[in-house]
Structure formats: structure tokens, C-alpha cells
């Protein structure tokens, strides 16, 4: 679930930090597009993983899976966030800049990059250069 968790953190992180809706992600490590949408309204966030047909949501900092089980704790810090995966006891950090989200997976000891697709033009990315 690590690849899926990192992508979920990227989508929720972008939506939470920028207030913009996520229509999808391009996962650079997996070299594929992910059908993962996310949005924030106030302190509430929600996401839908279309590849796995799963829903996630909650009130920051607590994110739950579609069965209501605690999944992630997200702490926002400016243009970055810290995430804790409660099911895997794993820690992540994410940075958001110019339509790109970089997620550091502490267990893997590596960074993972995601371009974010905008809801207003789902075939385009937020980054001007993408």
C-alpha cells in the first residue's frame, strides 16, 4: 500500500495546502497517471482513488478510510506537511510547489514526485512546464 499511500498524501497535501481541487496525479516513480481526486473545504478534506474505487476523508488532521477507520494524520506547515500512516506506523513529509508535490517516505529513505492535474482542465497539469 506504500505507493498508494504516497499518492494519497500527495493529492490530499496539494488540496489542503493550495485549496485547489485535484483531478488526478502523474506518478513519476511509477511512470503512470493515477485516477486520484481530492479537495478541501475548510478543515474537511476528501479524496477518491478511482483506480481502487476507495473513498477517504475527514477533518484535518485526521483522515479516515471509507469504513471510518483512522488512516492518516496530516499536519500542515506552510507549503509542506507531515503525515503519519496509522496502519503501517510510517512517516512521510511532503512539499508543494508550482503544481508539483514531492513526498519523502522515511521508510524508503527516498523522495517521490507527483504532477497534479487541475479540475478545470483535467488533461493539463498545474505546472506550466509540464
N, CA, C and O atoms as CSV, one atom per row, in Angstrom:
chain,resi,resn,atom,element,x,y,z
A,1,UNK,N,N,0.810,-1.201,0.000
A,1,UNK,CA,C,0.000,0.000,0.000
A,1,UNK,C,C,0.852,1.263,0.000
A,1,UNK,O,O,0.301,2.360,-0.089
A,2,UNK,N,N,2.156,1.151,0.095
A,2,UNK,CA,C,3.012,2.322,0.197
A,2,UNK,C,C,2.880,3.248,-1.006
A,2,UNK,O,O,2.766,4.461,-0.830
A,3,UNK,N,N,2.891,2.703,-2.238
A,3,UNK,CA,C,2.732,3.548,-3.427
A,3,UNK,C,C,1.407,4.300,-3.377
A,3,UNK,O,O,1.349,5.495,-3.668
A,4,UNK,N,N,0.344,3.587,-3.006
A,4,UNK,CA,C,-0.977,4.205,-2.920
A,4,UNK,C,C,-1.031,5.242,-1.802
A,4,UNK,O,O,-1.661,6.288,-1.956
A,5,UNK,N,N,-0.381,4.962,-0.687
A,5,UNK,CA,C,-0.366,5.898,0.438
A,5,UNK,C,C,0.369,7.175,0.067
A,5,UNK,O,O,-0.099,8.273,0.366
A,6,UNK,N,N,1.512,7.036,-0.581
A,6,UNK,CA,C,2.269,8.225,-1.001
A,6,UNK,C,C,1.442,9.079,-1.957
A,6,UNK,O,O,1.418,10.303,-1.830
A,7,UNK,N,N,0.768,8.448,-2.910
A,7,UNK,CA,C,-0.061,9.193,-3.866
A,7,UNK,C,C,-1.224,9.887,-3.157
A,7,UNK,O,O,-1.552,11.031,-3.472
A,8,UNK,N,N,-1.843,9.199,-2.206
A,8,UNK,CA,C,-2.933,9.800,-1.441
A,8,UNK,C,C,-2.442,11.003,-0.655
A,8,UNK,O,O,-3.123,12.027,-0.609
A,9,UNK,N,N,-1.280,10.898,-0.038
A,9,UNK,CA,C,-0.699,12.020,0.701
A,9,UNK,C,C,-0.423,13.185,-0.244
A,9,UNK,O,O,-0.666,14.338,0.110
A,10,UNK,N,N,0.083,12.896,-1.444
A,10,UNK,CA,C,0.351,13.952,-2.425
A,10,UNK,C,C,-0.938,14.679,-2.808
A,10,UNK,O,O,-0.969,15.909,-2.839
A,11,UNK,N,N,-1.994,13.929,-3.097
A,11,UNK,CA,C,-3.261,14.543,-3.506
A,11,UNK,C,C,-3.883,15.347,-2.372
A,11,UNK,O,O,-4.276,16.498,-2.566
A,12,UNK,N,N,-3.973,14.744,-1.188
A,12,UNK,CA,C,-4.555,15.448,-0.046
A,12,UNK,C,C,-3.694,16.642,0.355
A,12,UNK,O,O,-4.219,17.686,0.742
A,13,UNK,N,N,-2.383,16.490,0.264
A,13,UNK,CA,C,-1.482,17.583,0.603
A,13,UNK,C,C,-1.650,18.770,-0.323
A,13,UNK,O,O,-1.723,19.910,0.136
A,14,UNK,N,N,-1.713,18.515,-1.635
A,14,UNK,CA,C,-1.889,19.601,-2.589
A,14,UNK,C,C,-3.223,20.318,-2.352
A,14,UNK,O,O,-3.270,21.547,-2.293
A,15,UNK,N,N,-4.303,19.545,-2.216
A,15,UNK,CA,C,-5.623,20.144,-1.996
A,15,UNK,C,C,-5.655,20.925,-0.688
A,15,UNK,O,O,-6.225,22.015,-0.629
A,16,UNK,N,N,-5.052,20.380,0.351
A,16,UNK,CA,C,-5.075,21.033,1.662
A,16,UNK,C,C,-4.267,22.315,1.690
A,16,UNK,O,O,-4.692,23.310,2.278
A,17,UNK,N,N,-3.111,22.296,1.061
A,17,UNK,CA,C,-2.218,23.456,1.111
A,17,UNK,C,C,-2.650,24.556,0.149
A,17,UNK,O,O,-2.617,25.733,0.508
A,18,UNK,N,N,-3.056,24.193,-1.068
A,18,UNK,CA,C,-3.379,25.211,-2.077
A,18,UNK,C,C,-4.854,25.592,-2.099
A,18,UNK,O,O,-5.205,26.674,-2.570
A,19,UNK,N,N,-5.721,24.718,-1.596
A,19,UNK,CA,C,-7.162,24.946,-1.690
A,19,UNK,C,C,-7.717,24.612,-3.065
A,19,UNK,O,O,-8.906,24.807,-3.314
A,20,UNK,N,N,-6.861,24.104,-3.972
A,20,UNK,CA,C,-7.288,23.737,-5.321
A,20,UNK,C,C,-7.693,22.272,-5.369
A,20,UNK,O,O,-7.157,21.442,-4.636
A,21,UNK,N,N,-8.653,21.964,-6.248
A,21,UNK,CA,C,-9.114,20.597,-6.406
A,21,UNK,C,C,-8.139,19.810,-7.274
A,21,UNK,O,O,-7.637,20.310,-8.281
A,22,UNK,N,N,-7.883,18.582,-6.869
A,22,UNK,CA,C,-7.021,17.665,-7.612
A,22,UNK,C,C,-7.905,16.742,-8.437
A,22,UNK,O,O,-8.813,16.107,-7.901
A,23,UNK,N,N,-7.645,16.663,-9.741
A,23,UNK,CA,C,-8.412,15.775,-10.622
A,23,UNK,C,C,-7.639,14.505,-10.953
A,23,UNK,O,O,-8.217,13.536,-11.445
A,24,UNK,N,N,-6.357,14.505,-10.692
A,24,UNK,CA,C,-5.522,13.337,-10.967
A,24,UNK,C,C,-4.074,13.665,-10.681
A,24,UNK,O,O,-3.720,14.818,-10.439
A,25,UNK,N,N,-3.239,12.639,-10.711
A,25,UNK,CA,C,-1.807,12.798,-10.458
A,25,UNK,C,C,-1.016,12.051,-11.522
A,25,UNK,O,O,-1.466,11.031,-12.044
A,26,UNK,N,N,0.161,12.568,-11.836
A,26,UNK,CA,C,1.117,11.776,-12.601
A,26,UNK,C,C,2.196,11.347,-11.623
A,26,UNK,O,O,2.894,12.183,-11.050
A,27,UNK,N,N,2.329,10.051,-11.437
A,27,UNK,CA,C,3.295,9.450,-10.515
A,27,UNK,C,C,4.583,9.220,-11.305
A,27,UNK,O,O,4.644,8.329,-12.153
A,28,UNK,N,N,5.614,10.027,-11.026
A,28,UNK,CA,C,6.862,9.934,-11.777
A,28,UNK,C,C,7.594,8.624,-11.523
A,28,UNK,O,O,8.168,8.061,-12.455
A,29,UNK,N,N,7.593,8.122,-10.293
A,29,UNK,CA,C,8.299,6.879,-9.982
A,29,UNK,C,C,7.671,5.688,-10.706
A,29,UNK,O,O,8.381,4.830,-11.229
A,30,UNK,N,N,6.343,5.641,-10.734
A,30,UNK,CA,C,5.640,4.538,-11.401
A,30,UNK,C,C,5.453,4.804,-12.890
A,30,UNK,O,O,5.033,3.916,-13.632
A,31,UNK,N,N,5.762,6.027,-13.331
A,31,UNK,CA,C,5.612,6.451,-14.724
A,31,UNK,C,C,4.190,6.190,-15.238
A,31,UNK,O,O,3.989,5.616,-16.308
A,32,UNK,N,N,3.208,6.636,-14.433
A,32,UNK,CA,C,1.815,6.455,-14.847
A,32,UNK,C,C,0.939,7.525,-14.232
A,32,UNK,O,O,1.285,8.148,-13.228
A,33,UNK,N,N,-0.216,7.722,-14.870
A,33,UNK,CA,C,-1.228,8.617,-14.323
A,33,UNK,C,C,-2.081,7.844,-13.328
A,33,UNK,O,O,-2.387,6.668,-13.529
A,34,UNK,N,N,-2.456,8.523,-12.257
A,34,UNK,CA,C,-3.319,7.933,-11.232
A,34,UNK,C,C,-4.653,8.663,-11.230
A,34,UNK,O,O,-4.703,9.891,-11.299
A,35,UNK,N,N,-5.729,7.893,-11.149
A,35,UNK,CA,C,-7.072,8.475,-11.055
A,35,UNK,C,C,-7.352,8.720,-9.571
A,35,UNK,O,O,-8.021,7.927,-8.908
A,36,UNK,N,N,-6.828,9.829,-9.073
A,36,UNK,CA,C,-6.943,10.164,-7.665
A,36,UNK,C,C,-7.364,11.621,-7.556
A,36,UNK,O,O,-6.625,12.518,-7.961
A,37,UNK,N,N,-8.543,11.858,-7.012
A,37,UNK,CA,C,-9.083,13.210,-6.865
A,37,UNK,C,C,-9.121,13.586,-5.391
A,37,UNK,O,O,-9.283,12.726,-4.525
A,38,UNK,N,N,-8.968,14.883,-5.114
A,38,UNK,CA,C,-9.016,15.353,-3.723
A,38,UNK,C,C,-9.458,16.807,-3.697
A,38,UNK,O,O,-9.233,17.560,-4.643
A,39,UNK,N,N,-10.100,17.189,-2.577
A,39,UNK,CA,C,-10.473,18.585,-2.386
A,39,UNK,C,C,-10.572,18.893,-0.902
A,39,UNK,O,O,-10.735,18.009,-0.062
A,40,UNK,N,N,-10.464,20.195,-0.612
A,40,UNK,CA,C,-10.569,20.679,0.767
A,40,UNK,C,C,-11.629,21.757,0.829
A,40,UNK,O,O,-11.717,22.617,-0.048
A,41,UNK,N,N,-12.435,21.698,1.885
A,41,UNK,CA,C,-13.413,22.748,2.192
A,41,UNK,C,C,-13.305,23.019,3.685
A,41,UNK,O,O,-13.714,22.203,4.511
A,42,UNK,N,N,-12.750,24.170,4.014
A,42,UNK,CA,C,-12.494,24.469,5.415
A,42,UNK,C,C,-11.459,23.502,5.954
A,42,UNK,O,O,-10.392,23.346,5.360
A,43,UNK,N,N,-11.753,22.859,7.054
A,43,UNK,CA,C,-10.846,21.864,7.625
A,43,UNK,C,C,-11.160,20.457,7.137
A,43,UNK,O,O,-10.439,19.513,7.462
A,44,UNK,N,N,-12.234,20.309,6.355
A,44,UNK,CA,C,-12.629,18.990,5.850
A,44,UNK,C,C,-11.945,18.703,4.515
A,44,UNK,O,O,-11.876,19.568,3.643
A,45,UNK,N,N,-11.444,17.486,4.370
A,45,UNK,CA,C,-10.837,17.043,3.123
A,45,UNK,C,C,-11.459,15.719,2.721
A,45,UNK,O,O,-11.915,14.939,3.557
A,46,UNK,N,N,-11.463,15.490,1.415
A,46,UNK,CA,C,-11.945,14.205,0.930
A,46,UNK,C,C,-11.160,13.830,-0.313
A,46,UNK,O,O,-10.644,14.692,-1.024
A,47,UNK,N,N,-11.078,12.528,-0.564
A,47,UNK,CA,C,-10.370,12.034,-1.736
A,47,UNK,C,C,-11.062,10.773,-2.236
A,47,UNK,O,O,-11.705,10.042,-1.482
A,48,UNK,N,N,-10.906,10.549,-3.534
A,48,UNK,CA,C,-11.415,9.315,-4.137
A,48,UNK,C,C,-10.320,8.738,-5.018
A,48,UNK,O,O,-9.807,9.405,-5.917
A,49,UNK,N,N,-9.973,7.493,-4.746
A,49,UNK,CA,C,-8.999,6.768,-5.546
A,49,UNK,C,C,-9.789,5.964,-6.570
A,49,UNK,O,O,-10.330,4.905,-6.251
A,50,UNK,N,N,-9.856,6.467,-7.795
A,50,UNK,CA,C,-10.624,5.815,-8.850
A,50,UNK,C,C,-10.019,4.504,-9.305
A,50,UNK,O,O,-10.738,3.634,-9.797
A,51,UNK,N,N,-8.704,4.340,-9.152
A,51,UNK,CA,C,-8.061,3.088,-9.530
A,51,UNK,C,C,-8.475,1.947,-8.602
A,51,UNK,O,O,-8.588,0.800,-9.032
A,52,UNK,N,N,-8.699,2.266,-7.339
A,52,UNK,CA,C,-9.078,1.237,-6.363
A,52,UNK,C,C,-10.529,1.363,-5.909
A,52,UNK,O,O,-11.010,0.539,-5.130
A,53,UNK,N,N,-11.228,2.388,-6.390
A,53,UNK,CA,C,-12.609,2.677,-6.008
A,53,UNK,C,C,-12.771,2.764,-4.488
A,53,UNK,O,O,-13.620,2.100,-3.892
A,54,UNK,N,N,-11.923,3.608,-3.880
A,54,UNK,CA,C,-11.943,3.819,-2.434
A,54,UNK,C,C,-12.114,5.303,-2.128
A,54,UNK,O,O,-11.610,6.162,-2.852
A,55,UNK,N,N,-12.837,5.590,-1.039
A,55,UNK,CA,C,-13.049,6.957,-0.571
A,55,UNK,C,C,-12.286,7.177,0.728
A,55,UNK,O,O,-12.121,6.261,1.534
A,56,UNK,N,N,-11.823,8.412,0.914
A,56,UNK,CA,C,-11.110,8.816,2.125
A,56,UNK,C,C,-11.607,10.201,2.503
A,56,UNK,O,O,-12.046,10.962,1.640
A,57,UNK,N,N,-11.543,10.530,3.771
A,57,UNK,CA,C,-11.930,11.874,4.164
A,57,UNK,C,C,-11.837,12.074,5.653
A,57,UNK,O,O,-11.551,11.152,6.417
A,58,UNK,N,N,-12.087,13.312,6.045
A,58,UNK,CA,C,-12.061,13.640,7.459
A,58,UNK,C,C,-11.834,15.113,7.674
A,58,UNK,O,O,-11.816,15.910,6.736
A,59,UNK,N,N,-11.663,15.453,8.926
A,59,UNK,CA,C,-11.356,16.810,9.326
A,59,UNK,C,C,-9.908,16.839,9.766
A,59,UNK,O,O,-9.500,16.081,10.646
A,60,UNK,N,N,-9.122,17.729,9.143
A,60,UNK,CA,C,-7.698,17.794,9.476
A,60,UNK,C,C,-7.500,17.948,10.971
A,60,UNK,O,O,-8.163,18.767,11.608
A,61,UNK,N,N,-6.605,17.178,11.527
A,61,UNK,CA,C,-5.553,16.387,10.884
A,61,UNK,C,C,-5.922,14.918,10.605
A,61,UNK,O,O,-5.109,14.193,10.031
A,62,UNK,N,N,-7.101,14.470,10.986
A,62,UNK,CA,C,-7.441,13.051,10.911
A,62,UNK,C,C,-8.135,12.666,9.611
A,62,UNK,O,O,-9.184,13.214,9.274
A,63,UNK,N,N,-7.544,11.723,8.883
A,63,UNK,CA,C,-8.108,11.194,7.647
A,63,UNK,C,C,-8.489,9.740,7.903
A,63,UNK,O,O,-7.708,8.965,8.455
A,64,UNK,N,N,-9.702,9.388,7.490
A,64,UNK,CA,C,-10.207,8.029,7.689
A,64,UNK,C,C,-10.464,7.366,6.351
A,64,UNK,O,O,-10.658,8.040,5.339
A,65,UNK,N,N,-10.464,6.031,6.350
A,65,UNK,CA,C,-10.807,5.315,5.136
A,65,UNK,C,C,-12.318,5.246,5.009
A,65,UNK,O,O,-13.033,5.757,5.871
A,66,UNK,N,N,-12.811,4.628,3.955
A,66,UNK,CA,C,-14.250,4.619,3.690
A,66,UNK,C,C,-15.045,3.845,4.734
A,66,UNK,O,O,-16.267,3.972,4.797
A,67,UNK,N,N,-14.366,3.043,5.553
A,67,UNK,CA,C,-15.041,2.313,6.631
A,67,UNK,C,C,-15.002,3.069,7.956
A,67,UNK,O,O,-15.472,2.569,8.978
A,68,UNK,N,N,-14.436,4.281,7.932
A,68,UNK,CA,C,-14.379,5.096,9.140
A,68,UNK,C,C,-13.195,4.803,10.038
A,68,UNK,O,O,-13.104,5.340,11.142
A,69,UNK,N,N,-12.289,3.957,9.577
A,69,UNK,CA,C,-11.099,3.631,10.374
A,69,UNK,C,C,-10.031,4.702,10.206
A,69,UNK,O,O,-9.795,5.159,9.087
A,70,UNK,N,N,-9.379,5.112,11.293
A,70,UNK,CA,C,-8.302,6.103,11.187
A,70,UNK,C,C,-7.199,5.593,10.268
A,70,UNK,O,O,-6.738,4.459,10.402
A,71,UNK,N,N,-6.782,6.443,9.336
A,71,UNK,CA,C,-5.768,6.042,8.370
A,71,UNK,C,C,-4.528,6.915,8.466
A,71,UNK,O,O,-3.426,6.413,8.689
A,72,UNK,N,N,-4.707,8.234,8.296
A,72,UNK,CA,C,-3.581,9.164,8.277
A,72,UNK,C,C,-3.803,10.307,9.258
A,72,UNK,O,O,-4.936,10.673,9.571
A,73,UNK,N,N,-2.709,10.851,9.725
A,73,UNK,CA,C,-2.722,12.119,10.451
A,73,UNK,C,C,-1.879,13.084,9.629
A,73,UNK,O,O,-0.694,12.837,9.404
A,74,UNK,N,N,-2.484,14.188,9.179
A,74,UNK,CA,C,-1.793,15.187,8.355
A,74,UNK,C,C,-1.648,16.487,9.134
A,74,UNK,O,O,-2.631,17.020,9.648
A,75,UNK,N,N,-0.440,16.991,9.220
A,75,UNK,CA,C,-0.168,18.251,9.887
A,75,UNK,C,C,0.412,19.219,8.863
A,75,UNK,O,O,1.490,18.981,8.316
A,76,UNK,N,N,-0.303,20.308,8.605
A,76,UNK,CA,C,0.131,21.297,7.620
A,76,UNK,C,C,1.121,22.268,8.246
A,76,UNK,O,O,0.965,22.686,9.394
A,77,UNK,N,N,2.156,22.623,7.461
A,77,UNK,CA,C,3.182,23.567,7.903
A,77,UNK,C,C,3.572,24.440,6.715
A,77,UNK,O,O,4.576,24.173,6.056
A,78,UNK,N,N,2.789,25.482,6.435
A,78,UNK,CA,C,3.059,26.342,5.281
A,78,UNK,C,C,2.812,25.585,3.990
A,78,UNK,O,O,1.699,25.125,3.737
A,79,UNK,N,N,3.867,25.452,3.158
A,79,UNK,CA,C,3.755,24.729,1.888
A,79,UNK,C,C,4.250,23.290,2.005
A,79,UNK,O,O,4.617,22.663,1.011
A,80,UNK,N,N,4.254,22.784,3.221
A,80,UNK,CA,C,4.657,21.401,3.432
A,80,UNK,C,C,3.720,20.762,4.459
A,80,UNK,O,O,2.913,21.433,5.103
A,81,UNK,N,N,3.858,19.459,4.585
A,81,UNK,CA,C,3.057,18.751,5.584
A,81,UNK,C,C,3.816,17.548,6.079
A,81,UNK,O,O,4.747,17.060,5.440
A,82,UNK,N,N,3.395,17.088,7.228
A,82,UNK,CA,C,3.899,15.840,7.799
A,82,UNK,C,C,2.720,14.886,7.845
A,82,UNK,O,O,1.597,15.277,8.163
A,83,UNK,N,N,2.991,13.633,7.523
A,83,UNK,CA,C,1.934,12.627,7.522
A,83,UNK,C,C,2.396,11.402,8.289
A,83,UNK,O,O,3.557,10.999,8.228
A,84,UNK,N,N,1.450,10.825,9.011
A,84,UNK,CA,C,1.704,9.581,9.731
A,84,UNK,C,C,0.643,8.580,9.313
A,84,UNK,O,O,-0.553,8.832,9.462
A,85,UNK,N,N,1.081,7.446,8.790
A,85,UNK,CA,C,0.189,6.370,8.385
A,85,UNK,C,C,-0.023,5.481,9.603
A,85,UNK,O,O,0.886,4.771,10.034
A,86,UNK,N,N,-1.220,5.530,10.146
A,86,UNK,CA,C,-1.515,4.804,11.383
A,86,UNK,C,C,-1.552,3.291,11.199
A,86,UNK,O,O,-1.257,2.546,12.134
A,87,UNK,N,N,-1.909,2.835,10.009
A,87,UNK,CA,C,-1.994,1.389,9.788
A,87,UNK,C,C,-0.616,0.764,9.597
A,87,UNK,O,O,-0.403,-0.386,9.984
A,88,UNK,N,N,0.312,1.496,9.013
A,88,UNK,CA,C,1.647,0.958,8.743
A,88,UNK,C,C,2.708,1.498,9.698
A,88,UNK,O,O,3.868,1.095,9.625
A,89,UNK,N,N,2.317,2.413,10.596
A,89,UNK,CA,C,3.256,3.048,11.517
A,89,UNK,C,C,4.429,3.661,10.724
A,89,UNK,O,O,5.596,3.428,11.040
A,90,UNK,N,N,4.088,4.446,9.692
A,90,UNK,CA,C,5.090,5.024,8.805
A,90,UNK,C,C,4.949,6.546,8.748
A,90,UNK,O,O,3.851,7.086,8.886
A,91,UNK,N,N,6.073,7.221,8.544
A,91,UNK,CA,C,6.104,8.676,8.500
A,91,UNK,C,C,6.480,9.171,7.104
A,91,UNK,O,O,7.288,8.560,6.405
A,92,UNK,N,N,5.868,10.302,6.714
A,92,UNK,CA,C,6.102,10.923,5.417
A,92,UNK,C,C,6.173,12.430,5.605
A,92,UNK,O,O,5.642,12.977,6.571
A,93,UNK,N,N,6.834,13.087,4.671
A,93,UNK,CA,C,6.810,14.539,4.569
A,93,UNK,C,C,6.473,14.871,3.134
A,93,UNK,O,O,6.797,14.100,2.230
A,94,UNK,N,N,5.831,16.000,2.905
A,94,UNK,CA,C,5.502,16.410,1.541
A,94,UNK,C,C,5.717,17.901,1.388
A,94,UNK,O,O,5.495,18.676,2.319
A,95,UNK,N,N,6.152,18.292,0.200
A,95,UNK,CA,C,6.338,19.703,-0.162
A,95,UNK,C,C,5.545,19.981,-1.422
A,95,UNK,O,O,5.562,19.201,-2.374
A,96,UNK,N,N,4.848,21.112,-1.411
A,96,UNK,CA,C,4.037,21.510,-2.557
A,96,UNK,C,C,4.622,22.777,-3.151
A,96,UNK,O,O,4.852,23.757,-2.442
A,97,UNK,N,N,4.866,22.756,-4.471
A,97,UNK,CA,C,5.335,23.956,-5.153
A,97,UNK,C,C,4.969,23.881,-6.623
A,97,UNK,O,O,5.270,22.895,-7.294
A,98,UNK,N,N,4.324,24.916,-7.121
A,98,UNK,CA,C,4.056,25.088,-8.547
A,98,UNK,C,C,3.446,23.854,-9.220
A,98,UNK,O,O,3.864,23.486,-10.318
A,99,UNK,N,N,2.470,23.213,-8.582
A,99,UNK,CA,C,1.795,22.074,-9.192
A,99,UNK,C,C,2.528,20.763,-9.063
A,99,UNK,O,O,2.106,19.755,-9.630
A,100,UNK,N,N,3.617,20.761,-8.327
A,100,UNK,CA,C,4.401,19.556,-8.103
A,100,UNK,C,C,4.376,19.243,-6.609
A,100,UNK,O,O,4.565,20.132,-5.779
A,101,UNK,N,N,4.144,17.982,-6.276
A,101,UNK,CA,C,4.219,17.548,-4.886
A,101,UNK,C,C,5.344,16.534,-4.779
A,101,UNK,O,O,5.401,15.572,-5.545
A,102,UNK,N,N,6.238,16.755,-3.825
A,102,UNK,CA,C,7.313,15.813,-3.548
A,102,UNK,C,C,7.050,15.201,-2.185
A,102,UNK,O,O,6.871,15.915,-1.198
A,103,UNK,N,N,7.029,13.885,-2.134
A,103,UNK,CA,C,6.752,13.163,-0.898
A,103,UNK,C,C,7.999,12.388,-0.491
A,103,UNK,O,O,8.543,11.607,-1.271
A,104,UNK,N,N,8.446,12.619,0.753
A,104,UNK,CA,C,9.574,11.856,1.292
A,104,UNK,C,C,9.016,10.728,2.145
A,104,UNK,O,O,8.282,10.965,3.105
A,105,UNK,N,N,9.369,9.509,1.789
A,105,UNK,CA,C,8.959,8.309,2.508
A,105,UNK,C,C,10.122,7.929,3.425
A,105,UNK,O,O,11.168,7.485,2.951
A,106,UNK,N,N,9.941,8.102,4.732
A,106,UNK,CA,C,11.029,7.836,5.674
A,106,UNK,C,C,11.464,6.378,5.655
A,106,UNK,O,O,12.656,6.100,5.788
A,107,UNK,N,N,10.539,5.442,5.496
A,107,UNK,CA,C,10.889,4.020,5.473
A,107,UNK,C,C,11.742,3.688,4.250
A,107,UNK,O,O,12.697,2.916,4.344
A,108,UNK,N,N,11.395,4.270,3.109
A,108,UNK,CA,C,12.153,4.014,1.877
A,108,UNK,C,C,13.412,4.875,1.799
A,108,UNK,O,O,14.350,4.551,1.070
A,109,UNK,N,N,13.425,5.984,2.562
A,109,UNK,CA,C,14.561,6.899,2.519
A,109,UNK,C,C,14.709,7.581,1.176
A,109,UNK,O,O,15.822,7.838,0.719
A,110,UNK,N,N,13.557,7.883,0.529
A,110,UNK,CA,C,13.596,8.446,-0.819
A,110,UNK,C,C,12.444,9.430,-1.042
A,110,UNK,O,O,11.421,9.397,-0.359
A,111,UNK,N,N,12.660,10.314,-2.040
A,111,UNK,CA,C,11.642,11.269,-2.468
A,111,UNK,C,C,10.889,10.709,-3.661
A,111,UNK,O,O,11.458,9.987,-4.479
A,112,UNK,N,N,9.603,11.043,-3.759
A,112,UNK,CA,C,8.740,10.638,-4.862
A,112,UNK,C,C,8.004,11.879,-5.350
A,112,UNK,O,O,7.520,12.667,-4.538
A,113,UNK,N,N,7.914,12.065,-6.677
A,113,UNK,CA,C,7.336,13.283,-7.247
A,113,UNK,C,C,6.033,12.993,-7.981
A,113,UNK,O,O,5.871,11.952,-8.618
A,114,UNK,N,N,5.098,13.958,-7.870
A,114,UNK,CA,C,3.778,13.852,-8.488
A,114,UNK,C,C,3.403,15.190,-9.106
A,114,UNK,O,O,3.423,16.217,-8.427
A,115,UNK,N,N,3.064,15.185,-10.388
A,115,UNK,CA,C,2.457,16.358,-11.010
A,115,UNK,C,C,0.960,16.275,-10.773
A,115,UNK,O,O,0.379,15.190,-10.800
A,116,UNK,N,N,0.332,17.435,-10.539
A,116,UNK,CA,C,-1.086,17.486,-10.181
A,116,UNK,C,C,-1.914,17.984,-11.355
A,116,UNK,O,O,-1.615,19.026,-11.939
A,117,UNK,N,N,-2.955,17.235,-11.694
A,117,UNK,CA,C,-3.894,17.653,-12.729
A,117,UNK,C,C,-4.963,18.526,-12.100
A,117,UNK,O,O,-5.474,18.221,-11.023
A,118,UNK,N,N,-5.300,19.624,-12.786
A,118,UNK,CA,C,-6.316,20.542,-12.291
A,118,UNK,C,C,-7.717,20.102,-12.671
A,118,UNK,O,O,-7.916,19.446,-13.694
A,119,UNK,N,N,-8.679,20.463,-11.850
A,119,UNK,CA,C,-10.075,20.095,-12.097
A,119,UNK,C,C,-10.671,20.879,-13.264
A,119,UNK,O,O,-11.555,20.377,-13.957
A,120,UNK,N,N,-10.192,22.112,-13.488
A,120,UNK,CA,C,-10.739,22.926,-14.565
A,120,UNK,C,C,-10.270,22.449,-15.937
A,120,UNK,O,O,-10.942,22.697,-16.939
A,121,UNK,N,N,-9.141,21.778,-15.994
A,121,UNK,CA,C,-8.624,21.220,-17.248
A,121,UNK,C,C,-7.947,19.894,-16.914
A,121,UNK,O,O,-6.720,19.842,-16.834
A,122,UNK,N,N,-8.718,18.818,-16.717
A,122,UNK,CA,C,-8.158,17.569,-16.219
A,122,UNK,C,C,-7.103,16.919,-17.109
A,122,UNK,O,O,-6.406,16.006,-16.667
A,123,UNK,N,N,-6.976,17.368,-18.338
A,123,UNK,CA,C,-5.935,16.827,-19.193
A,123,UNK,C,C,-4.645,17.644,-19.124
A,123,UNK,O,O,-3.680,17.359,-19.832
A,124,UNK,N,N,-4.641,18.671,-18.257
A,124,UNK,CA,C,-3.469,19.511,-18.107
A,124,UNK,C,C,-3.023,19.511,-16.656
A,124,UNK,O,O,-3.809,19.246,-15.745
A,125,UNK,N,N,-1.772,19.807,-16.463
A,125,UNK,CA,C,-1.212,19.850,-15.127
A,125,UNK,C,C,-1.104,21.296,-14.652
A,125,UNK,O,O,-1.092,22.227,-15.458
A,126,UNK,N,N,-1.024,21.471,-13.334
A,126,UNK,CA,C,-0.913,22.818,-12.771
A,126,UNK,C,C,0.407,23.484,-13.132
A,126,UNK,O,O,0.461,24.703,-13.293
A,127,UNK,N,N,1.476,22.695,-13.262
A,127,UNK,CA,C,2.765,23.282,-13.587
A,127,UNK,C,C,2.760,23.734,-15.039
A,127,UNK,O,O,2.334,23.000,-15.930
A,128,UNK,N,N,3.234,24.941,-15.261
A,128,UNK,CA,C,3.258,25.495,-16.626
A,128,UNK,C,C,4.194,24.716,-17.528
A,128,UNK,O,O,3.955,24.619,-18.732
A,129,UNK,N,N,5.261,24.157,-16.961
A,129,UNK,CA,C,6.254,23.460,-17.771
A,129,UNK,C,C,5.899,21.998,-18.011
A,129,UNK,O,O,6.578,21.323,-18.785
A,130,UNK,N,N,4.851,21.496,-17.366
A,130,UNK,CA,C,4.527,20.064,-17.511
A,130,UNK,C,C,3.707,19.821,-18.757
A,130,UNK,O,O,3.342,18.680,-19.043
